[in-house]
Amino acid sequence: MSVKTIICTAGEDRFFPISQCLLRSVRGQQQGDIDIGYLNLGLSAGNLEKLSEYGASVVTPGWDIDFVPPDGDPTKVGDGFKAMTSRPFLRDHFPGYDVYIWIDADAWVQNWWAIDWLIEGARRGDLNIAPEMDRAYEHCFDFKAYVRWTVDQQAQFFGHDVAKRVGYNPVLNCGVFSMPSAHPLWDLWAEKLREALQRHVGFFADQMSLNHVVYAGDHPRCFLPSQFNWLASMALPAFDPRISQFVEPGIPHRPLGILHLSGKTKSKPQSIDVLGRSEKVKTWLLYDPQRNGTGVS
């Protein structure tokens, strides 16, 4: 049974070239009908025009949640912050869909099976999201520091009592997720994000709010493997020249579905392992359709 699906993202001018990698990766290999929704966080007229090449529906969001900026100074919170406050309200900005997929603008789709499973998981009624956990991620082997950071983040937004109840769980990274339109977590997430921003205006407010409502309740959910949202800042991928794809760095070197150029991995070339070579190769991790997304010669 087909379901009406939209892939949503957001962008501003400084990250627009990065977000084009996502759009190209979707349009370059999509299977079946799928729409793109783009939250305009202050794009120039020229960049807005470029979005028409991808058939994207463009929405310029306001502040979906009222909050007091740091020190009461609105200039300290730019329009880019709307990517966080708008995320629980995708159904309002792009109404009429059965399934909503969110992919951060600094991520791109390498294998379409990731999208197929995100759709299927939402069709089954689940929130589908990947924890920040993998055998290749170094923080998983310094778990005390990781948990301490998570609890501290939760405490900033919800207080120490709440942090102790939910902060010891693996962080769910909301840079990639899918959810059906009827899922109860949409409203719960919006409510909890509103609560969080009254206490602290911080970068991880949306992610910690979503983590809170997921772990504090018993709502339909599916935790995905890291191949659905590979966080390059936590572990650089390897490259397999036999299949011309980025793969997980350890054996059996499974191909990645969605590569997320988190942290500084989007801003400069990275030195990665190429299977079969003795030396690392320095390359951008950006999507390149001429090399099937590799950037590796």
N, C-alpha and C positions, 0 to 999 in steps of 0.2 A: 504494500500500500504506500503510495507516494504521499509525502507530507510537504507542505509549503514551507520552505526554509530560506533563511537569510543569514549571511555571514556579515557581522558588524565589526567595525573598527573605528578609530578616531585619529585625527592628526592635526598638527599645526605646521607652519611653513618650515621650521628648522628640521623636522623629521619627515617631511613629505617625500623626499626621494626614497627613504627607507620604506615608507608605507606603500609606495608604488611596487616594491618587490613583492609584497603580500598580494596586491591586486593582480599583478602579472602572473604570479604563481597560481592563483585561483582561476583566472580566465584562461590561462594557458593549458590547463589540464582538467578543467571541470568536466564532470560526467552528469548529464541531465541538467534540468533547469535549477538554477540557484541564483538568488539575488544578493546584491552587496549593499549594505547600508554604511554610510560614512558620516561620522559626527565631525562637523567642521568646527575646529577650535581656533579659528582665526586665519584661514588660508587666504592668500592673495587671489586676486581675480584670475591671474594666469594659472595658478594651481587648481582653482575650482574648475576652470575650463578643462584641464587635463583629466579630471575625474570623469568627465562625460565619455572618455574613450573606453572606460570600463563599465559603462552602464550603471554607475552607482547612484543610489538614491542619497542625496545629501541633505542633512538636517543640521541647522545651527542651534545647538541647545542653549537654553538659559541655565540658571542655577536651579537644578531640580530639588535641591535641599538648601534651606536657609541656614546659614551659620555665620558666626562672627569671625572675620579673618584675624590672624595674629596681630595683637596690639591694636585691633580695630582698623588696621590699614589695608584697604582692599587691594592695593598694588602689590602686596606681599603674596597674594594668591592669584596667579595668572589664569588665563582661559584654559591652559593645559590641564588644570585640576578638574575641569569638567569631565574629562575622560573617566575620572573616578566617581564623581557624583552622579553622572548620567548612566552608569553601567546597570544599576538595578532597574532603570526605567526604559530599557530598550523597547519594551512592548508599547510604551507611549510614543516613543519617537518613530518607531517603524511598526505601526499596527498591522494586524491581519495575518500574522504568520503562525504556523503550528510549532516551528522549531527555531530557536535563536542560538546561533553560534557566535561567540566572541573570540576574536584573535587580535592580540595587541599588534600595533602597527610595526613593531620591530621583530615580528615573527613571520615566517612564510611556510607555505605548504610544499613539502617535497614529494609526498606520496598521498594520492587521493584516498587511499583506504582510511586514512585518519579522519577525513571528512565523512566518509560513509559510516564509520563507526560512531562518530559524534552525532550524526543524524539518527542512526539506529538506537543509540542509547537514549536519546531524548524521546524518540517515538515510543519507547518502552516506559517512559514516564520519569526518567532519572535526571538528576543533575550529574553531568559527566565532567570530571575534573581530575587533574594529576597532582598528587602530593609532590612536594619538593624533596623527594627521596629516590636515590639510586645508588647502586654500589660504586658508581664512578664519582659521585658527589663527595668531596672531601669532608664537608660539614657533618655527614652522616657518621663519621668516625671521630668526631669531636662533639658528641651529642650533648654533653652538658652545656657547652657554650651555645649551641644551637637552641636548646630548650630555654636557656636563660634569656636569650634574645627574644624568643617568641613570647615568653611570659611577660617580659618587660614591655613589648609592644601591646599586648592585650591589656596590660595594666594601665598604660597611657590612655587608652580609649574607654575602658570599662571598669577600671579599678582592680585592686589586687585580689579581692575575693573571687571575682569572675575569672581573672587570669589563672588562678590556681585550678579552676574547674575545667577550663577548655584549652589552656595554653600548653599542655604537655603532649598534645597531638601534633602529628606532622602538619606543617603549613600547606594548605591547598593554594596553589598558585592560580590566581584568577586571570592570568594572561591568556589562557585558552580554556574555554569551557562551552558546554552546550546545555540547554534546558528547554523543556516544552513550555509553551505559553501558559498552561494551566498550573504550573508547579507552584506550590505555596511559598517556596523560598524567595520568589521575587519580592513579595510584599514584606516578608520578614526581614529580608536583607535591607530593603529601603528603610524600614523602621529602625533597624539596628545601626545602620550607617548614620541616620539622622541623630541618633543618641550619641554615637561616637564623636561626631563633629561638634557637638555642644561641649564636650569635655576637652578635646584636643584636635587641632587641625594638623594632620600629619599625612605623610606620603602613603602610608599603608592602611589608611582608614577603611577603604573599600574592601581590601583583602582580609583584614582582620575581622571586619564586620561579617563578611561571608563565612569565614571560618567559625566565628562564634555561633551563627545560626545553624550551621551544619552540625557542629559537634554538640550543641546544647539540645538538639531535638532528634527526632527519629524520622526524618523525611527521606523519600526515595533518592538514592545517590549511588553512583558507581565511581570508584577511584581507579583512574586509568594508569597504565604504565608510563614511564617517563618519555617513551618514544612519541607520545602525543603532545608533549610540550617540553622539548629538550632545552634546558636552561644552559646556554653556552658559557655563561659566566661562572657556573658551578662545575662544569667539566667540558672542555673543548671536545667536539666530535672528532672522529677519524674520518678518512676518506678512502673509499674502496674504488679503485680505478676500473675494476672489472664490471661494475654496475653503474659507475659514474654517479655515486651518491655518497652523502655523508652518512656515517654509521656510528653506532655507539663505540666508544674507544676500546672496550674489552671484548674478548671472545664471548659469544660467536659473531660479534660485529653486526648486529641486526640493524637494518636500515631505519632511519628516523622518519617519522611521519611529518611532524611539524618542528622546525628548528627555530628557537626563540633566541634572538641576539640580545640577551639581557645584559645589563651593566655596560661595560665599555667595549664589549665584543662587536658592537655595531659601528664603532667609530674608527677602527684601524684594523689592518690585516693581522691575522693570528697565525702562529706557528703550530701546525697540526701534523699528526702522523698520517702518512699515506701507506696503506697496506702494501707490503712488498718492497718498500724503500727503507733504507737504513737511516736516512736523515729526514728531519722534519721539513715541511714545505710551508712557506709563508704565503697566505692567501686571505682574501676577503671571504667572509661567510655569507655574503649577500646572494640572493637568487640571481642566477644568470641562465636564461633559457637556452643560450647557445651551448652551454656546457651542462645542460640539465641541472642547473642550480649549483654547480660545483665551484666555479672560479679557479679550478686546479687544472693546469695544463698537463 
